[in-house]
């Protein structure tokens, strides 16, 4: 039977077989868990998603969150959703036991997160932002801040947010202007505006804990003068009493998608009575924020892949049920007397489906791969190991954020296409997913920003050490896959592509060495497309090799078609996607400089 | 100043300089016109678009057409729009004078159509469908049908529609089941349902003339048993009186875009009182319809390119006004003390803009190129010439329908991206264009169907004659461009790509010759992507050569940056797009057969 929004068997195969997440449980930190308890957790998330999330995805689009009389109103079902999610411990899933968390591996939690987002991508952001902001308080706050805020966030009685963007600054965080003026007390006076604040307010929480980037009066210009503050909507006055903290909701952004997930405009201190408590040290706000960034970016990419997953199964169901057209006979003709065939029997529909499957499962595998490195970084005992996993994470994070965001758009466009005219109509889901996913390439740093990060920072960092480590991981996969004759050609192709990466970098790096960074980075986004395709190619080869081994060993718990389909989809990816890398490499290495000094009159 | 939705100077440059439309006026058929009168017509359309169409595009999205009490209601502004369009003679623009038309060249009319669609893509379909259906009646109807229906359609007092799709058949017209039962009178009794009927009904026309594909009782199965009928909503009873013809509006399809352009569900003969009049001969309905199809498909591609045009200028305005971020210095650092730069100064934003410009203007040029062939086909005096232009049209039509539809999506996605988070919000236009354009790859034959048409029919027709003629046209452009040293490398690249087309076809044709048509056509859509890119590359080289010649002659009426920008954008297209053709060719020539016999269990 076609799954509703995610194939749980594929998710578990990637989790347990491809990435061997059980190996993580050997670490002291995860020693409370075994496969049975992990499965139990995933199953409870699946049940929650089936019953509480997925049934409301269409309604949340039809009845968007809205702003009225100074408050944001979200879909009424959130009352029950937030209650249940609080009970399930989702906010603290990866927190330590001592902080009230479940101390789960990130890899497993991201798998759970994938399920929830695929079920209803409008919802899990409310959990994720509360979790992220609670995590910042736990990591950098003093005991009082922890005690005051975290317990109520853990059970979702209170919501948490991240307030970065300002109207005049957008992605440029060095231009944050929200002002924090010191007082004689333990707090600062906060004044400024923040926009695009996801989950910024709603009727089902009686308090919100905003983590606000602001500049302490007199702080240096740029990113090195940005601090992080805890700014509650209602501040505690002792004895469990609260007073309004002059953090006003000024409006809701009306969006083309993810309409159930509110996006608010918050004005702090309009009446000069907004208090904020410094988190950690002054002027280190951005570095604190960035310690959360890898996870936030993995989660954002995950959101994209999971929406694409839901769209894939939606179009697959249609393709399996809709009769239309006929197969061609050997004269290239159709016989109109024959019954129509199901559209899934047309090669072009199969191409559209495999292309989706390749994007969805390839992205899923990369997401769990990076989450696995996150767990390894935390649990490794040696500094060298820790650094290895840290660097792997650094180089993969912009890719795992971007590939599902950009390719997810194409993937869902394919889902729309399969439904023909119905794909454009509100009666079917693909059009909603098509609108929902378009935000992913903008959240948490746009594709352009991720690409600058990849090429400008991650490729060059520590003299290319991160890329070197990634190449070692990829070569390991190539070695494993090469054991199987029919995987060998694809392993060889991946090896050629690794050399191509070196060639591309060797060609453009001299620009950076000559101080021409603009030239070096001009086609960073094309480089991202190139690298992303190769990295997903790596994940597919890894997946195919494990599938092949499972078939050879005969010890899989799925029908053989399951494993064969993984190998088949790997071949599809190499035939239809990896074929693009040479052209992309050529573009990155071009000598035309067409986007650098060009006159504005040319547009 | 940045245009609002279309650059009229570029449109005229492509019209008069690149395609030399004035040459058409030498034909007797167009002898009433000169450049001044053509300009006058285009200017009147621009004024109409500025004042009556563009101001309402956002409102038409916000207040969609809807169904209530058996009727469709469209935006109130349509009352005045339809009146003015009727006065301007838009419906009959290309009809003969004797039929009440303006006898304009198609090339000029498509230029006008581009302007109107770019201004407001929700509107011109109402004119176009009335025009298309009136044209069918003029071409194949008897005098009585012409006299009864056409005059009221010409001034848009009545609307016209094309009723092809049925719920069970979709794109498969051989499965049309609407039944036409002969009577003893001159009419047939019509019974059946049609869906996705654009402009099918509204409050501002007191009658609709539906052109309905139906099967005469006892007709053969498949396409060879399909006839075409004129089925009015209200039928004439003599003396200018009318009675309801049992053609009921059953609903409106709610869509994610083009919401002002209604899409209706019509039920014919539910009370057994729906009369239809046969157009032309029985069982020839589809061939009649297909005589209009080239124009309809050019117009559909045009709609895609024009929406992309509006989105391009929308994002260009933003890029020219929005300060954000800073340029990197020679140490790869930014100086936070500096003022922020306009985002148009970032190479990645320039890349996103050039990519849009390349798609919009390249598509515009191909659209006018095909319309030009349409005019040449009609006005050529020799049969050989006529056949030449007919075949060129045949091979280019699926491409001109598809390229702007598919690449237009990417183009508008780039516009969304330039606006960052605002791109996802209803306050700005790109998100609307992004939703609007998604239907273009589905209208008038999906991309899959166009691709089968291109590879399965057009490439092979008359032993490859159409492709041969196209290659001659392309070689002519290569020859002209090669005169200029700095265009020569690009001319050479285009020549290599022409050889690559031959190689690809030579590789896959044997499958067809062995009777394995499914294998031959399996990657038709990838082949379409490949061919489309090359054909747009041809148009860009042609444009660049004309721009270069104009600069050399020093006789252009635009500043030199205008012509330089065309050459620059050509280089951009070759560097960022033509670089993809080798990878696409490789995919088409693959030997994996991954989408043909695959088990359904693989999904």
Interface residues (C-beta under 8 A of the other chain):
Chain A: X2 X165 X168 X169 X170 X171 X172 X174 X175 X195 X196 X221 X222 X223 X253 X254 X255 X256 X257 X316 X320 X322 X323 X324 X325 X326 X327 X328 X329 X330 X331 X332 X334 X336 X337 X340 X344 X346 X347 X348 X349 X350 X351 X353 X354 X357 X409 X413 X416 X417 X420 X421 X423 X424 X425 X426 X427 X431 X432 X434 X435 X438 X439 X441 X442 X446 X447 X448 X451 X452 X456 X512 X515 X516 X517 X518 X521 X522 X523 X524 X525 X526 X559 X561 X564 X565 X568 X569 X571 X572 X575 X576 X579 X580 X581 X582 X583 X584 X586 X587 X590 X592 X594 X595 X596 X598 X599 X600 X601 X602 X603
Chain B: X2 X165 X168 X169 X170 X171 X172 X174 X175 X195 X196 X221 X222 X223 X224 X253 X254 X255 X256 X257 X316 X320 X322 X323 X324 X325 X326 X327 X328 X329 X330 X331 X332 X334 X336 X337 X340 X344 X346 X347 X348 X349 X350 X351 X353 X354 X357 X409 X413 X416 X417 X420 X421 X423 X424 X425 X426 X427 X431 X432 X434 X435 X438 X439 X441 X442 X446 X447 X448 X451 X452 X456 X512 X515 X516 X517 X518 X521 X522 X523 X524 X525 X526 X559 X561 X564 X565 X568 X569 X571 X572 X575 X576 X579 X580 X581 X582 X583 X584 X586 X587 X590 X592 X594 X595 X596 X598 X599 X600 X601 X602 X603
